């Protein structure tokens, strides 16, 4: 008799009395569940499941927050009941796993929807004119005028505002302090009143990991880059808890209307986390939020990672933070660090100098040892580390810091590097992301938005190694897709389109473009994996949570067919989270994003 047979014979009484009834009950429960009517069914659709066992289907059924059926239309008959909502659109529709933005700033989006929108303005004079309109609308209170979205690469010539532009901004502001963040959030332009309130003047010392731009005589121009921005932002009026909640709900409504069912929210402070917790406990979050705490170590201590004070701060962090938490639709998943700045403001840390500024090769915003120490802490406490690194030097340093901390693929820590815009040939050739199990969290839209000027920053050789979704994917790296909104537009259709076409047009996608399946996976199953949620999200399969994005038109996994060129214009028909329709676009017209005129923010 085999060992297995002896075991079964010896324990057959236990099996008969205890396990068999459980197994029978489970079978009966499954059969009963299948026989019960569904809450919602979608039929006659192109269903891309991202499930290798069944890549496509034509019908999906949902009951009690979960998917209970995936298959053909004929199998839906037993699931139809008098209260079942049936979706059978007259034209072609595509059903995707709920789309996730794996790197975004939802609080920032909610705030920016009420701030002055500067995107697309082509001169400092145009910015000053926009500020004038806000100042004239609020002549008495002299509160802060806040805005975002300017990009000096659109100016002619493409350079940062100078002292003459600052004088024009001062005149436009009519005494209001003004703070206008660059589109990428890694630079800001302050009026003279704002500089005065922040204590910035000719003799102000440079800030580690930042730049105060000055004219030939040493006077500040108002432009502050990376860590130097803190000088102004620490004197800004801080939003209250209710204001943060309103911003979250405002941003949430905006993105669910564009098909997002989840967001990885990068860089949260204690007040923002509190706002998310309250909304989650009240059941008011319409989508899932995977939050990443902003770097909890004070900036001055980040440069002293081997000091007693630093270790004491780590001990306090261990006492303050328990294990990763989950409340309703809010999960506190990890910690966000910064290694360098942004390419557009020449803050990204490069191995070699910038092609259009040979005396400069970027900024390191923190020490490499700090990233290593935080990685060691996170491995012990079960948190993910997600480190911003754009330049090739920064990417290499973060990978090395993770490696020194003990990160390995087999540990399944799923640490991340955010953006990964420029990589060295050795990183790809040595498959460093795969060896360490580090996720490259990338934003396909950046490759399109940065295209007009990225070559000037990097030169032709480095440009070939930039925004390299295809190269990293082929090297075996794990990726996930996001937008970094409000830096980019908060719309996953644009991210999918950018991955499919890389900013090109017909007749066919470029060689470095991704397929439809690869692109959808970035924003679904790969994004779920990056948040340790792949056991319940990111695929359309029986038993998974019912998060779905339904778009008009057909998407196919057949690589012989050209991907659609009109994806950004295709209507979002339904956004479904936990089986509930949180956005219903059937028969409705999708709103466009309005130009915002902004408002003055009062002192508190």
Phi, psi and omega in degrees: 000136181288159177305321181294317180296319179298319180298313181296320180294318183293327186249023184294331179294316177298317180299316184293318188274329189248307188279323183299315177299323178296315180297318179296318179297320178297318179297316180296321179298316180298315181295321179294319181298319180295325184283339182286148179295150177277158174283323183210138174230146175239128182228170181052046184236164170263103184260116175260107193275336190059022178249116185300331181289333180208084188297327182226160176202179177239355184212149177221143175231144184233138172209137176051050173077355185235162176278126182246353180203136172220120182177215180266171184296328184298328182286355182279344188307314183288348183260357180277127177229176183296337182251007180285127174277127183249123177255113177218079184297148182293329179259190179285137176225154178238135179249123181242155168304147182312124184285137183240137170264112189274004172203107184204174181225087186290320176299316179299320178297313181300321177291318184293336179292347175247359180265175180286123183269115184251007182297137175086349179290137193254013178197160174295328178295321178295324177295315179299321179297319178295323178293321179304317182298319179291315181299320179292331179283342182226068188285339192259325192280337180055032175284174181291139169258118183247141179208172181202152170120354181290152181214109183297343178293345177273347183283161173236109358286160184281080181221162181295154176304141181254191183295325177297320177294325178296319178298320178294321178295320179298317179296319180293327187283342178052041176092349175289138167290136185236135176223115185239112182278141176297163186303325182272356180076007183252011172206157178215156179240121183248144173285169180297324177297319178293319178299319180296315179296331180273355180074028181261126180209189185303324186267003179296130181288153175295154182255134177303129181077019179211175178219136169256109181287139185226162174273187185298334181268359178096002179281136179298140177271353183099348181269124179239138185242135175050237190300337177294338178298333181300332181300324177274316189293339178285345178255003178289149172296132183268138180293147177281170177304310178299325178293322177295317178299317178297320179296318179298313181292322178296313178294323180297315178299324180294315188278329178292332177290348178249013170098003180277135175250349180204154179221135168270106187271113190262123171087065182258136171271179183298321181293319178295318178299318178300319179295317178297318180300315182297315180296321180293316180296329179273359181068030185257357178277118183280349180222172183273139178238123172253105189268146177235115182297138175293155185315116186277353181269127179307145187304320183293331180278338179300334179275358183231058189288353179250011181276162177296322180297321179295314181296324177295323178294321176298320178297318178296323178297318179298324179284326184282322183256124171276200176292165176311134187253158179219120177226112180055237180270008180246129176233128172269109195255325187197195183231134182259125176244165176235127174262321182216189180260216186244155182291320184298327179259013179059035176259348177295133184276115182253152176294321179243158184300161176297140179295330180257010170207079189298345180270005189221135176233028172100188187231137168260117187277344179211175180272150178297323180296328177295317178299319179296315181296319178292325177295318178298316179299315184294323178299325180286323189261000174084017178262154170273148168253131177236108187252126175292121175211117184254314182280160183296325177296316180296318180299314180298318182294321180292316178301318179294319178297316177299315182298316179295333179282348179104013178288129177218156182302320184290346178280344177056039180281338178055042173296158188229154164240126184269126174095299176047052186282325179235126179237150176277156180301325183294325179299316180288314183297321182273359177053047186294323178299315181294318183299323183267352184069027181271138182268132174270105180269106191238160184235100184304328181296332181300322181298325180281314182295323184275351187305321183297336185230351184300323179298326177294322180290319194255333189082164189295322184291311181293330180298327178294337181263005185263150177053042194269068176303312184296313182298317179293318180297316180292336178282355180098005180288150171275133178239163164213156189246141176211193181232337187068026180300146011272014173301310172255169177295140183277078184206110184295339177297324178291322177295317177298316180298319180295321178292326183282327188237347178054033178081002180269176176237179179301164023274339180209158180295154176291167185296333183269006178284160177263160175281171177301314181298316179295320182292313179297322180299323178307319186261010180226270185293324178291321178294323177295318178300319183293344178247017182057034180241015185288350177280348183223350182226164172095351177224152174260097182211153181301131180098342179283155176297143189272075172251118185223148171240124183246122182243152173286155179088170185256133169243136182232150177272001180286108183291349177284341177268142176294140175293157182294144176263351184253017186304318180299339182263354180287137186287140169279117182273316180214142166239122187239127178232125181058030179083355179259138178282111181263347170213127181241105181260006181291119179078007181247160177264131181284130182283147173267164181280121182283155170288127184263138182268347175082175180208160176276134180262121184289158172290151175233000000 
